[in-house]
Amino acid sequence: MVQLGFVIVRESLHESEAQVIIALLESEGIEAVIDEDDAGDMLPSLEEATGVRVLVAAADAVRAEEILEDYENEEGGEDDDEEEDDDEEDDEGEE
């Protein structure tokens, strides 16, 4: 079955974060667009109230979610590794 239309894969309060998400998806071959309501750039502060949505074609939604989840897990994992490295350095200094 072919799905038509767009699906929201992420929401953000900042367009810059949405642009990073779009770049990541496009690097994996998935077209993505921003949906925002800032009154045609007349009220950019409206973005903070309504947020910015990243949309992909419904047919790409599952793959897009997988890519974003993998990226988010990798980002979180790097921080944990850095903390462990810091702890190991502290332990070495105590000996």
C-alpha positions in Angstrom: 0.0 0.0 0.0 1.4 3.4 -0.9 1.0 6.1 1.7 0.5 9.7 0.5 1.1 13.0 2.2 3.6 14.2 4.8 4.3 13.0 8.3 5.8 15.0 11.2 9.0 13.3 12.4 10.3 15.9 14.8 9.2 19.2 16.4 11.5 21.9 17.7 11.3 25.3 19.2 14.1 26.5 16.9 14.4 26.5 13.1 18.2 26.0 13.4 17.7 22.6 15.1 15.1 21.7 12.4 17.7 22.6 9.7 20.2 20.2 11.3 17.6 17.4 11.3 16.8 18.1 7.6 20.5 18.0 6.7 20.9 14.7 8.4 17.8 13.2 6.6 18.8 14.6 3.3 22.4 13.1 3.7 20.6 9.8 3.9 18.5 10.4 0.8 15.3 11.4 2.5 13.6 14.7 1.4 12.4 16.7 4.4 10.8 20.1 4.8 10.1 22.6 7.5 6.5 23.6 8.5 6.4 26.7 10.6 4.1 29.5 11.3 5.9 32.8 11.7 3.4 34.9 9.8 5.5 34.9 6.6 8.6 36.1 8.6 6.6 39.1 9.9 6.5 37.6 13.5 9.6 35.4 14.0 8.9 35.2 17.7 5.7 33.3 16.8 8.0 30.4 16.1 8.7 30.0 19.8 5.0 29.7 20.5 4.0 27.3 17.7 7.3 25.5 17.1 8.8 24.2 13.9 7.9 20.8 12.5 10.1 18.6 10.3 8.0 16.7 7.8 8.9 13.8 5.4 6.9 11.9 2.9 4.7 9.2 4.6 6.5 6.5 2.6 9.9 7.6 4.2 8.6 8.1 7.7 9.7 4.8 9.2 13.2 5.1 7.8 13.5 8.7 8.9 12.5 7.8 12.4 15.2 5.0 12.5 17.9 7.5 11.2 16.9 10.1 13.8 16.8 7.6 16.6 20.2 6.2 15.7 21.7 9.7 15.5 20.1 10.6 18.9 21.4 7.4 20.5 24.9 8.0 19.1 24.9 11.6 20.4 23.9 10.4 23.9 26.5 7.6 23.8 29.4 10.0 23.0 28.6 12.1 26.1 28.5 8.9 28.3 31.9 7.8 26.8 33.4 11.2 27.6 32.2 11.0 31.2 33.7 7.5 31.6 37.0 8.7 30.2 37.0 11.6 32.6 36.3 9.2 35.5 39.1 6.9 34.4 41.5 9.8 34.3 40.5 10.9 37.8 41.0 7.3 39.1 44.5 7.2 37.6 45.4 10.4 39.3 44.4 9.1 42.7 46.9 6.1 42.5 
